[in-house]
Amino acid sequence: MEIYEWGVDSAQNVTEDLFQCVMRNFGYPKFWGRYLVRVPGASEGLTKQEISFIRSKGVKLLPIYNYFQEAKGYRQGRVAANNAVFYARKLGIPKGVPLFANVERFFQVDDEWIQGWTEAMFTSGYKSGIYNDPMVGGFNKAFCNAAKEDEKVKIQNILWSAEPESVPSGPRNPPNYKPKAPNCGGNIWAWQYSRKITQCPIDTNLANSSLVNLLW
């Protein structure tokens, strides 16, 4: 029987205040998703000090790369993966940890980009992950086309689904694990199930233990 763990992600840096807000309103997260790079108006970048703080709480880090605004072209996919690896190494994140490309629903995305990202991540020693919306936007078609071209795309990628959206909750009362997948399937190992949260500037997630065990 698969075990599902509760966690959060945030665009803000993880401070004691934010951690206590999550604890007070929801509960103890098993993992925390954070962005590797600062993107003005979108996310603060992860720091070594922040990593030490997160890990000192016994919480695992889920690294996200979002320093791109579209996901088109094989070369651009490789460049994005290589940049994600560069920042991960700079922060001391060890090989074997999944790095997630942040492919938003409003991005232009094609199968070549997904192939480029996947191949470059595979040779880097890190695991390939993609945050995506399989229902809105072009990811579903692009991913399935890429998987049709190369089966490794489907096998090697860990998918983090943004659908469907549910009500916020903590580890004591999570929803049943039923994330949406691309039409062709895939390893849907994480689900961001709530983004409309008023108590703290976070999103809530469920991930299976296979993913959580890979996190750092």
N, C-alpha and C positions, 0 to 999 in steps of 0.2 A: 504493500500500500504506500503510495507516494505521500510524503509529508510536505506541507506548504508552510512557509515561514512568512511572517509579516515584517514589512520594512517601509521606509519612506525615501523620497528623494527631494532635494531642494536646490533652487537656483542660488540661494543665499549661503554664505559660509556657515558652518556648524559651530555655534557658540554654546556656552553653558546655558544661556537664556533660551535659545531655540531648542536645545535638547530637553530642557525642563518643560518647555511648552508642550512638546510631543509627549513626554512622560505623563504630564498632568492631564492632558486632554484625551490621549489615546492609549498609551502603554509603551512598553520597551521594544524598540525596533531591533530586529536581528541584523539588518543591513541598512546602509544609507547610500543612496545614489547621489553622486556629486560630479560636477563638470570639471574637466581637466584644465580648461582655459577660460579666462575672463572674456565675455562677449558683451560690450557695452549695451545696456538696455535689456539684456537677456539673462546673463548669469555672471556670478562672481567665480573666479578661478580657484581651484583647490590649492592649498598650500601644505607644505610638509608639517607645519605646526598643527594645522587642522586634522591632517591624517593621524598624527600622534594622539590628538584629543579623541577622535572617533574610536580609534583602536583601544585607547585606555578605558573606554566604556564597555569594551567587549563587543563592539558593534563592527560588522564587516563593511568594507568599502566596495561600492559598485561604481566603477569609473565610467564617465560618459564623455564622448568627444562631440562638440557641437560647433566647432569653428568653421562652418561652411553653411551656405544658404541654398544650395541645390545639390542634387545627387545625380549628376549626368556625366557620362563619359568614363571609359575604362581608366584612362590616365588619371583623371580627377579622383576616382575611387582609390587608386593606389596612393596618390598624394595624401588624401585624407587619412588613410590607414597609417602611412609612414609618419605623418604629423602626430597622430594619436599615440603611436609608439614612442616617438621622441619625448612627448610631454610625460607619458607614463614613466619612462626610464628616468627622466629628470626628477620626478617626484619619488623615485625609489620603489615604484610598484613592481613586484617581481613578475617574471615570465610565468605563463600558465594561467594568469588572471584574465577573465574576459574584459575586453574594452568595447563599449557599446557606441556605435554611430547613432547620433540623434537625428533620425529622418522624420521630420515633422509632416503632418498630413497636407500642408500647403506647399511643400517642396515639389519641384519638378524632379522626377526620379526615373532612371532607366536601368535596364538589365545589365548594361556594360559597367555602370558604376558599382553595382552590387558585386559583380564578378571581380572587378579590380580591388575593391575593399577586401573581399573574402580572401583572394589569393595573397595579397600583401600581408594581411593579418596572419594567415596560416604560416607563412615563412618567417614571421617575426618571433614566433615562440609564444605570443599571446593568443588567447582565444578570441574568435570573431563573434561579436554580438551586434544586433541591430534593434534599436527602439523604433517602433513603427505603428502606423494605423492601417490595419488590413481592410478597413471598410471605406474610409474616406481618402481620396487622393489616389495617386498612381502606384503606391507601393505593391499592392496585391499583384497587379499585372506584371510589373517589373521583376518582382521576386520570382514569380512562377516561370516567366520567360528565362530568367537566369538559371533557375533550377533545371529547366528543360534542356538548356545548352550544356550545363555541367552539373551533374548530380551532387558534386561536393558542396555546392552552394546550399543545398537543402540539408545535407548531413552535418556540415561543419558550423553552420551559423546557429547561435542561440538567439531566439527571437523574444523580444519584450513587447507585448501587445498593449496598445492604448484603448482597446475596445473589449467589451462594452463598458460604459461608465456606470458606476453604482454610487451608493451613498457612502460618505466617509465612515470609517470604523477603525477599531484598534485590533490588537491580536486576540482579544477575548471573543470578538464577535465578527470575524471576517466573513465576506460572502463565500459561497461555494465557488471553487476554482473553475471558472468557465470562460476563459478568455477566447476572443475570436482569433482565428488563424487565417492565413492566406488560403485561397481555394485549393492550392496544391499541398497544403499541410506545412510541416516544419516543426522544429523543436521550440514549442511555445513554453519557455521555462519561467517567464515572468509576466505579470499583468499589472499595469498601472490602472487601478480601477476607480480612483477618485481624484479629481483635480480641483473641484470647487469646494475648497476648505477655508472656512473663515477663522478658525481658532489659531492656526499657525500657518506660516508660508511654506507649506509642504504639499506633496502628493502622496497618496497611500498606495501600497503595492503588496502583492503576494508573489512569492517565488518558490519554486520547488527546491527541495533540499539538494538536488544535484547541482543546481546553480549556486546556492548559498555556500556549499562546500568548496566551490572554486574561487569564491571571492576572498579578498585579503583583509 
